Amino acid sequence: MSAYSALTAAGYRAQVRDKTTVFFTFAFPLLFLVVFGLVFRGRAVEESGFSYLSYTASGVLSWGVANAAVFGIAFTLMQWRSDDILRMIRMSPAPLSSVIGSRYVLALGVGLVQSVLFVGVAMLPGFGLVPASRWPLLIPVLVLGITTFLLLGVIIGSIADTPESVAGIANFLILPMAFLSGSFFPLDSMPEWLRNVSRVLPLRYLNDAVSAALTGRGDLSDIGVGCAGLVVFGVLFGAVAVRFFRWTKTS
């Protein structure tokens, strides 16, 4: 068995054993969907005419997959470094790409299950989400989004040495980003200055591309711009991650 396969299998077993984390990874976005669905049921955004659900469903899905990608690898890298697993991997022939690649495959799997479950629930009569005809484009958009936020998670996992610091740094970045990027509330109803601020946040580009692909709120150019923005942030996060990655607590 290759190092990549062994690390992927070990990561999968560790992930499914942590049933509490697995439950909340999938249940938390659905909880937001239910809450927003009840609060904004039947209402539309005056500025655009689209239903609130078309905004909140896309935004919460984007936040959910981004959140899972960040936390999943950040906690793993921190724990593996604390337990000297990374140091032992470094002493083996396994390259760094095997470590990150194994977590990447797991993150893609989690994101796929999250998305199918979330969209399936959102399409139920109580919510009434109707996917746009271009919904298959959601797949490459989510792959790009997961890639970008996984690299952000690598940065967090490289600089944090305790579970508390991982949670603190990740929440400090992701939660405000979700609010400022329109994951929970439509940007169309927010002040212009706030919409401009959101353009420097990667989650804004994931939100826009997911919305255009899933609900048709936008056209193909919105998907293209969103994907381009995610690529730019992915390259930036990747460069920073390589610079700050640590095999041990000291190097």
C-alpha positions in Angstrom: 0.0 0.0 0.0 1.4 3.4 -0.9 1.9 6.2 1.6 -1.0 8.1 0.1 -3.4 5.2 0.3 -2.3 4.4 3.9 -2.8 8.0 5.0 -6.2 8.3 3.3 -7.4 5.1 4.9 -6.1 6.1 8.3 -7.8 9.5 7.9 -11.1 8.0 6.9 -11.1 5.6 9.9 -10.3 8.4 12.3 -13.0 10.6 10.7 -15.8 8.0 10.9 -14.9 7.1 14.5 -15.5 10.7 15.6 -19.3 10.4 15.3 -20.0 13.8 17.0 -17.9 15.7 14.5 -19.4 13.8 11.6 -22.9 14.5 12.8 -22.4 18.2 13.2 -20.5 18.5 9.9 -23.7 17.4 8.1 -26.3 18.6 10.5 -25.1 22.2 11.1 -25.8 23.5 7.6 -29.2 21.8 7.6 -30.0 23.5 10.9 -29.3 26.9 9.3 -31.4 25.9 6.3 -34.4 25.1 8.5 -34.1 28.3 10.5 -33.8 30.5 7.5 -36.4 28.6 5.7 -38.9 29.2 8.5 -38.0 32.8 9.0 -38.0 33.9 5.4 -40.5 31.4 4.0 -42.4 32.9 1.0 -40.4 36.2 1.0 -38.4 37.7 -1.8 -35.6 40.2 -1.9 -37.0 43.4 -3.3 -33.8 44.5 -5.0 -33.7 41.3 -7.2 -37.0 39.6 -7.0 -35.4 36.3 -6.1 -36.6 34.4 -3.1 -34.6 34.5 0.2 -34.2 30.8 -0.1 -32.2 31.2 -3.4 -29.8 33.3 -1.4 -29.6 31.5 1.9 -29.5 28.0 0.5 -26.6 28.8 -1.8 -24.8 30.8 0.9 -25.3 28.2 3.6 -24.1 25.4 1.3 -21.0 27.4 0.4 -20.3 28.2 4.1 -20.8 24.5 5.1 -18.4 23.0 2.6 -15.8 25.8 3.3 -16.1 25.3 7.0 -15.7 21.6 6.8 -12.7 21.9 4.5 -10.9 24.3 6.8 -11.6 22.6 10.1 -11.0 19.1 8.8 -7.4 19.5 7.8 -6.5 22.2 10.4 -7.4 19.9 13.3 -5.7 16.9 11.6 -2.4 18.7 11.0 -2.4 20.2 14.5 -3.1 16.8 16.1 -0.7 14.8 13.9 2.1 17.4 14.7 1.3 17.2 18.4 1.4 13.4 18.4 4.7 13.4 16.4 2.9 11.6 13.5 4.1 14.3 11.0 7.7 13.9 12.2 7.5 10.2 11.6 6.0 10.7 8.2 8.8 13.2 7.4 11.4 10.5 8.2 9.7 8.2 5.8 9.8 8.3 2.0 6.3 9.8 2.0 6.3 13.3 0.5 4.3 16.3 1.8 1.9 15.9 -1.2 0.8 12.5 0.2 -0.2 14.1 3.5 -2.1 17.0 2.0 -3.5 14.8 -0.9 -4.9 12.2 1.5 -6.8 14.9 3.4 -7.9 16.5 0.1 -9.6 13.4 -1.1 -11.5 13.1 2.3 -12.5 16.8 2.1 -13.9 16.3 -1.4 -15.8 13.2 -0.2 -17.3 15.1 2.8 -18.2 18.1 0.5 -19.9 15.8 -2.0 -22.1 14.1 0.7 -22.8 17.5 2.3 -23.9 19.0 -1.0 -26.2 16.1 -2.0 -27.8 15.9 1.4 -28.2 19.7 1.7 -29.7 20.2 -1.8 -31.9 17.1 -1.3 -33.4 18.6 1.8 -33.7 22.1 0.3 -35.8 20.6 -2.6 -38.4 19.2 -0.2 -41.9 20.8 -0.3 -41.3 22.8 2.9 -38.4 24.7 1.3 -39.1 24.3 -2.5 -35.6 24.9 -3.9 -35.7 24.4 -7.7 -32.2 23.8 -9.1 -31.3 25.7 -12.3 -30.7 23.8 -15.5 -27.0 24.5 -15.2 -26.7 22.8 -11.8 -24.0 20.3 -13.0 -21.6 23.3 -13.0 -22.0 23.2 -9.2 -19.6 20.3 -9.1 -16.4 22.1 -10.4 -17.3 25.2 -8.4 -17.5 23.1 -5.2 -14.2 21.4 -6.0 -12.5 24.7 -6.5 -14.1 26.0 -3.3 -13.0 23.0 -1.2 -9.5 23.3 -2.6 -9.2 26.9 -1.7 -10.5 26.6 1.8 -8.5 23.4 2.4 -5.4 25.4 1.7 -6.5 28.0 4.2 -7.0 25.2 6.7 -3.4 24.0 6.0 -2.2 27.5 7.1 -4.3 27.4 10.2 -3.2 23.9 11.1 0.4 24.9 10.6 0.4 27.8 13.0 -1.9 26.5 15.7 -0.7 24.1 18.3 -3.8 23.3 20.3 -7.4 22.5 19.5 -8.5 25.7 21.1 -6.2 27.8 18.9 -7.4 25.9 15.8 -11.1 26.6 16.7 -10.3 30.2 17.6 -8.4 31.1 14.5 -10.8 29.3 12.1 -13.9 30.8 13.7 -12.3 34.2 13.7 -11.8 34.0 10.0 -14.8 31.9 8.7 -17.7 33.3 10.7 -17.2 37.0 10.0 -16.4 36.0 6.4 -19.7 34.2 6.1 -21.7 37.3 7.3 -19.7 39.7 5.2 -19.8 37.5 2.1 -23.6 37.1 2.1 -23.8 33.5 3.2 -26.5 34.1 5.6 -28.1 37.4 4.4 -28.4 38.7 0.8 -25.7 41.1 -0.2 -28.2 42.9 -2.4 -29.9 44.3 0.7 -26.6 45.4 2.3 -24.8 48.8 2.0 -22.6 49.3 -1.1 -19.5 49.7 1.0 -20.1 46.3 2.6 -20.6 44.7 -0.9 -17.2 46.2 -1.9 -15.5 44.8 1.2 -16.9 41.4 0.4 -14.9 41.3 -2.9 -11.7 40.7 -1.0 -13.0 37.6 0.7 -12.8 34.2 -1.0 -16.2 33.1 0.3 -17.9 35.8 -1.7 -16.6 34.2 -4.9 -17.8 30.8 -3.8 -21.2 32.1 -2.8 -21.7 33.9 -6.2 -20.6 30.9 -8.3 -22.7 28.4 -6.3 -25.7 30.7 -6.5 -25.4 31.1 -10.3 -24.9 27.4 -10.8 -27.5 26.1 -8.3 -30.3 28.6 -8.4 -29.7 30.5 -11.6 -29.2 33.8 -9.7 -26.6 35.0 -12.2 -25.2 33.9 -15.5 -22.2 32.0 -16.7 -20.0 35.0 -16.3 -20.7 35.0 -12.6 -19.6 31.4 -12.4 -16.4 32.3 -14.4 -15.6 35.2 -12.1 -16.3 33.2 -9.0 -14.0 30.4 -10.2 -11.3 32.8 -11.2 -11.4 34.4 -7.7 -11.2 31.0 -6.0 -8.2 30.1 -8.2 -6.4 33.4 -7.2 -7.1 32.8 -3.5 -6.1 29.2 -3.8 -2.7 30.1 -5.3 -2.2 32.7 -2.6 -3.2 30.3 0.3 -1.0 27.6 -1.3 2.0 29.8 -1.3 1.5 30.8 2.3 0.8 27.2 3.4 4.1 26.0 1.9 6.0 28.9 3.6 4.5 28.2 7.1 4.0 24.4 7.1 5.6 22.7 10.1 6.4 19.0 10.5 7.1 19.5 14.2 6.4 22.2 16.8 9.7 23.8 16.1 10.2 23.3 12.3 
